Amino acid sequence: MAKLKLRGKDLIAIGFPQNKAISIAMESMQKHYKRETKERVLVLLKEVLKDPEQFLNDGIFGKIAEALLSDTKTEKQKLKTNRAPYTIFGENDIKDEAKNQLYTALKLPIAKAGALMPDGHSGYGLPIGGVLATENAVIPYGVGVDIGCRMCLSVYDIPPSYLLGSKDKYVNILQKHTKFGMKEVHSNPADHEVLEREEFKTIPFVKKLKDKAYAQLGSSGGGNHFVEFGIVDVPANDAVFNIPPGKYIGVLSHSGSRGLGANIAKQYTYLAMKQTPLPKEAKHLAWLDLNTHDGQEYWLAMNLAGDYASACHHDIHKRIAKALGAKPLTVVENHHNFAWKEIVDGKELIVHRKGATPAQENVLGIIPGSMTAPGFIVKGKGSELSLSSASHGAGRLFSRSKAKQSFTRNELNKMLTDNGVTLLGAGIDEAPMAYKDINKVMAQQTELVDVVGTFTPKIVRMDRA
């Protein structure tokens, strides 16, 4: 069947107003009905034109209906001259580029408050470690490309001495039961209820990603994503963490929503940049109004990607628990690269945490160091200054390209040997020397979190170099 040939004058002929509704309708029909006849498509569009309100929640026609009901024009947004209130933690150790990115975000007309965590460094749009509260709007690049990226820790009542005495066993478990990067997936992907979510049926763009999501379930990304065995040290009783003092074997994983989240981020950032064009220095901070079709759709897709990321971690930990033949004493999980509806100063706002850990009062989280540095199990203090947030790690001291130029494999191997760490995979860009001192970072956020335990890596699996 020939490709659909639809022109603006065809829509005008059936009564479409001469505004953005025409271009939106043509783009949507070419995408979803490209093999249909023009006559059939025009019949469908007449139905939308006759009663657009009836189609507002439709995955394909909703955006057309919204345009038909709206007279607003797309105009370039202007930044405010004054910044919204903010706090920077560990400011002297954060480069100007990251701070300037926060300052730009604070001038958005939708910005109400912000913060920058002590692991902060530059990124796209909002800096890594950036927190931004907005009013009724969500910024896809304020969430990040790896939507719902998270940490997950399982604690086992197994003596840490086993990691040394039976090291080959633990190395084999990681090699067999974890998958990384673009090419590795499990030969037997698990079924999970997240794959049955309505979003995979009702959002056309997301529907196309379901097969990829199924294939990648239980796998981890490249870069700084990892699964590792290590030693959990609990120094004292804590009512929230609720683990007896002692040392245990732990499994810690760090990864996100894989291709599902990356594609959602790309698509809705594109839409945001069309709908809220900004000056060059702020263009990656384009937002979606939550009262619009695309804003509502992104919000649903973002939450789906976050739940999918969690499902990936649960699958990883389930496979490892089965291989260990043991059940964990507890599991601690938290995510970053997300946006939440939260009450700030008595008003519901959208709080973006791009590389920042939620740290509401008594909420548990994990802040990792590097492959040779300890991570910290923390509980939040609910600081208003940080919008109830903390760092999501040590933060990079060297960019990936700079790290490759600055360090050698021999230097990396020596550091691994000195710290008794076995590394499977990873490149020089993930060398511990590329990261800030996690102990210093933790010292810069004592008003944000309390430490209830530590995790020291011993066997680390990452994507191949």
SULRA-V528543 format. One line per field, one symbol per residue. phi: phi as a letter, one per 30 degrees, with the letter a starting at -180 (. if undefined). Layout:
phi: ???
This chain:
phi: .ddecbbedddddcjdddbdeddddddddddcbdcdddddddddddddddbdddcecddcceddddddcccdcdbddcdddcddeabcciedccdeedddddedddcddcdbaaabddcdadbcidddjdbbcbchbbcedddjdceieacbbcccdbeeeddddbeeddddddddcbbbidcdbddbeddbdddcddedccceddedcddddddceiccdcicdabbcaccccdadbdddhbeelcbdbccbbabchdeddddeddddedddddbdbeedbddcebcdddcedddddedddddddddeddddddeddddddddibcddabcbabbhabbdbdbhibdbccdbcibdebdeiddabcdcbdbcdcbdbbdcidddchhbbdcldidcbdddddddcbcddddddddddcicccciicddceeddcdddddddddbddcbcdcabbcdbbccbddd
